Amino acid sequence: MRRTIAGLLIIGVLGALLVAGCGSNTVETKASQQITAAKASLADAKAKGVKVPGGELKKINDAESELKKDSVNALILATAAKADIDNDIQDAFNVAEQTYNTAKGAAETAMNNAPAGTDFAQAKQSITNADAKKAQAKTIQDYYNPTDGPIYWANLAAQQAATAALAKAAAQAGQQATAAELQKVQQAAVQMLRLMSNYVASTGGNPADYKIGIQKISADGNWATGSATPVVSIPGSKPISFLFNYENGNWVLKAAPSWTPGQFGSPANLVP
């Protein structure tokens, strides 16, 4: 779609030049200016860590080659190259910000659904760090820094919040967790949230559009339920109910988007 719009804009520019009676020298000047602008956008993309497809680089090179021979075509190529590169930059940052928002949303969901009195000191500090790093992010590498980027801190906050919530729920139930049970709780924080987000994405949905959370863990710690509810009601959208089982040291998604109590041998008191 963006290519079509860019093409229409180019046709409009050329039409205006022709109506105005501009000569070839004017078109050549415009083409030269547009080549310079495209190169500036290319430099901006490089500085921000955005990968530009080879086809867009070729358009700039071709525009330079055509400048003296066919200035109209050079103008078209340079204009299209600049528009495409600018879109590449915007798209890359949109994806990075969406990834950040999804991770931060998972942390906030875990805290909103947690038992009263859950200690979220670590998670809140990680969210503070995430917000600070996002405000400082200037490049794509800044966003995806694996040890100190906003996405790293937002993911850590989600894990810390879910772990704290599950630990509080276990304490309230009077469970004395063994080392193996503690491992289940820790894995649940990471694995179940990831499984639910991946499921939403696999069905064509955007995890950022859903409130995703772990609902309940069975008394023996081997079964759990979760849900993904649309943040904004959209025609046709429905809440998703998940059923998990702890198998061979990992949490496994057994059923979604719906299931029945007792299915797969799950406890009858676990309900969608």
C-alpha positions in Angstrom: 0.0 0.0 0.0 2.8 2.5 0.9 4.4 1.9 -2.5 1.1 2.8 -4.3 0.7 6.0 -2.3 4.3 6.9 -3.0 3.7 6.3 -6.7 0.7 8.6 -6.7 2.6 11.3 -5.0 5.4 11.1 -7.6 2.9 11.3 -10.4 1.4 14.4 -8.8 4.8 16.1 -8.4 5.7 15.4 -12.1 2.3 16.6 -13.2 2.8 19.8 -11.4 6.2 20.3 -12.9 4.8 19.7 -16.4 1.9 22.0 -15.9 4.2 24.7 -14.7 6.3 24.3 -17.8 9.5 23.4 -15.9 12.3 22.3 -18.1 14.6 19.4 -17.9 17.2 21.3 -15.9 14.6 22.0 -13.2 13.6 18.3 -13.1 17.3 17.3 -12.9 17.7 19.7 -10.0 14.7 18.3 -8.2 16.0 14.8 -8.9 19.4 15.7 -7.5 17.9 17.1 -4.4 15.7 14.1 -3.9 18.8 11.8 -4.3 20.5 13.8 -1.5 17.3 13.5 0.6 17.2 9.7 0.1 20.8 9.4 1.1 20.1 11.4 4.2 17.3 9.0 5.1 19.6 6.1 4.5 22.2 7.6 6.8 19.5 8.2 9.4 18.4 4.5 9.1 22.0 3.3 9.6 22.4 5.6 12.6 19.3 4.2 14.2 20.2 0.6 13.5 17.4 0.0 10.9 18.2 -2.5 8.2 17.3 -1.2 4.7 16.5 -3.8 2.0 18.9 -3.9 -0.9 16.2 -3.0 -3.4 15.9 0.5 -1.8 19.7 1.0 -2.0 19.5 0.0 -5.7 16.9 2.7 -6.3 19.3 5.3 -5.1 22.1 4.0 -7.2 19.9 3.7 -10.2 18.7 7.3 -9.7 22.2 8.6 -9.7 23.0 6.7 -12.9 19.8 8.0 -14.6 20.3 11.7 -13.4 21.9 12.9 -16.6 20.2 10.5 -19.0 16.6 10.5 -17.7 16.1 13.0 -14.9 12.3 12.2 -14.7 13.0 8.6 -14.0 15.8 9.6 -11.6 13.3 11.7 -9.7 10.8 8.8 -9.5 13.5 6.4 -8.2 14.9 8.8 -5.6 11.4 9.8 -4.4 10.4 6.2 -4.0 13.6 5.2 -2.3 13.3 8.0 0.3 9.7 7.2 1.0 10.5 3.5 1.5 13.4 4.1 3.8 11.4 6.5 5.9 8.8 3.8 6.2 11.4 1.2 7.1 12.5 3.4 10.0 9.0 4.0 11.3 8.0 0.3 11.0 11.1 -0.8 12.9 10.4 1.6 15.8 6.7 0.7 15.8 7.5 -3.0 16.2 10.0 -2.3 19.0 7.5 -0.1 20.9 4.8 -2.7 20.4 7.1 -5.4 21.8 7.9 -3.2 24.8 4.2 -2.4 25.4 3.3 -6.1 25.3 6.0 -7.0 27.9 5.1 -4.1 30.2 1.4 -5.0 29.8 2.1 -8.6 30.9 3.8 -7.2 34.1 0.9 -4.9 34.8 -1.6 -7.7 34.2 0.2 -10.0 36.7 0.1 -7.3 39.3 -3.5 -6.5 38.8 -4.6 -10.1 39.1 -2.4 -10.9 42.1 -3.6 -11.7 45.6 -3.7 -8.7 48.0 -0.5 -8.0 49.8 1.8 -9.4 47.1 5.2 -7.8 47.3 5.9 -6.2 43.9 9.0 -4.1 44.9 11.3 -5.8 42.4 8.7 -5.7 39.6 7.9 -2.1 40.2 11.6 -1.2 40.2 12.1 -3.1 36.9 9.1 -1.2 35.4 10.7 2.1 36.5 14.0 1.0 34.8 12.1 0.0 31.7 10.3 3.4 31.4 13.6 5.2 31.9 15.4 3.2 29.3 12.6 3.6 26.8 12.8 7.4 27.3 16.5 7.2 26.4 16.2 4.8 23.5 17.3 6.4 20.2 18.2 3.3 18.2 16.7 -0.1 17.6 19.7 -1.6 19.4 18.8 0.5 22.4 15.3 -1.1 22.5 16.6 -4.6 22.2 19.7 -4.3 24.4 19.8 -7.9 26.0 20.9 -6.7 29.4 19.8 -3.1 29.9 17.2 -2.2 27.3 13.6 -1.2 27.9 12.3 -4.5 26.5 14.7 -6.5 28.8 13.5 -4.6 31.9 9.8 -4.9 30.9 10.2 -8.7 30.4 12.0 -9.0 33.7 9.2 -7.1 35.4 6.6 -9.5 34.0 8.6 -12.5 35.3 9.1 -10.9 38.7 5.4 -9.9 39.1 4.1 -13.3 38.1 6.6 -15.1 40.4 5.6 -12.8 43.3 1.9 -13.3 42.7 2.2 -17.1 42.5 4.4 -17.2 45.6 1.8 -15.2 47.5 -1.0 -17.4 46.3 0.9 -20.5 47.4 1.6 -19.0 50.9 -2.1 -18.1 51.3 -3.1 -21.7 50.5 -0.8 -22.9 53.2 1.3 -24.8 50.8 4.8 -25.8 51.9 6.6 -25.7 48.6 9.4 -28.3 48.0 12.3 -27.4 45.7 10.4 -29.0 42.8 7.2 -27.0 43.6 9.2 -23.8 43.7 10.6 -24.7 40.3 7.0 -25.1 39.0 6.1 -21.6 40.3 9.1 -20.0 38.8 8.6 -21.7 35.5 4.9 -20.9 35.5 5.7 -17.2 35.6 7.7 -17.4 32.4 6.3 -20.3 30.5 2.6 -19.9 30.9 2.6 -16.2 30.0 4.8 -16.9 26.9 2.6 -19.8 25.8 -0.6 -17.7 26.1 1.0 -14.8 24.2 2.3 -17.2 21.5 -1.2 -18.8 21.1 -2.8 -15.4 20.6 -0.2 -14.5 18.0 -0.7 -17.9 16.2 -4.4 -17.2 15.8 -3.6 -13.8 14.1 -4.2 -11.7 17.2 -2.0 -9.2 18.8 -1.0 -10.1 22.4 -0.9 -6.4 23.2 -4.7 -6.2 22.6 -5.4 -8.8 25.3 -5.3 -8.8 29.1 -3.3 -12.0 29.7 -3.0 -13.6 33.1 -2.6 -16.8 35.1 -5.8 -17.5 37.0 -5.5 -20.5 39.3 -3.1 -23.4 40.2 -4.4 -26.7 41.5 -3.7 -27.8 45.0 -1.0 -30.3 43.9 0.7 -27.7 41.7 0.3 -29.8 38.5 -2.5 -28.0 36.8 -3.2 -24.3 36.1 -5.6 -22.1 34.2 -5.1 -18.8 32.4 -7.1 -16.4 30.3 -6.7 -13.8 27.6 -9.4 -11.2 27.5 -9.6 -8.5 24.7 -8.8 -5.1 26.2 -11.3 -3.4 23.9 -14.4 -5.2 22.8 -14.3 -5.9 19.1 -17.1 -7.6 17.1 -16.2 -11.3 16.9 -13.5 -11.2 19.6 -13.9 -13.5 22.5 -12.0 -14.3 25.7 -9.6 -17.2 25.5 -9.4 -19.8 28.3 -6.3 -21.9 28.7 -5.6 -25.2 30.6 -2.0 -26.1 31.5 -0.4 -29.2 32.9 3.1 -29.6 34.4 4.7 -32.5 32.5 8.3 -33.7 32.5 9.6 -30.5 34.1 7.7 -28.0 32.0 4.3 -26.4 31.7 2.4 -27.6 28.7 -0.6 -25.9 27.1 -3.3 -28.6 27.0 -6.3 -26.7 25.7 -7.5 -23.4 24.3 -9.6 -21.4 23.5 -12.1 -23.4 25.5 -12.2 -26.6 27.6 -14.4 -28.4 30.1 -13.7 -29.2 33.8 -12.0 -32.6 34.2 -10.7 -32.6 30.7 -7.4 -34.5 30.2 -7.7 -35.6 33.9 -7.5 -32.1 35.3 -9.1 -31.4 38.7 -12.8 -30.9 38.6 -12.6 -27.8 40.7 -10.6 -26.0 37.9 -13.1 -24.3 35.6 -12.6 -22.1 32.5 
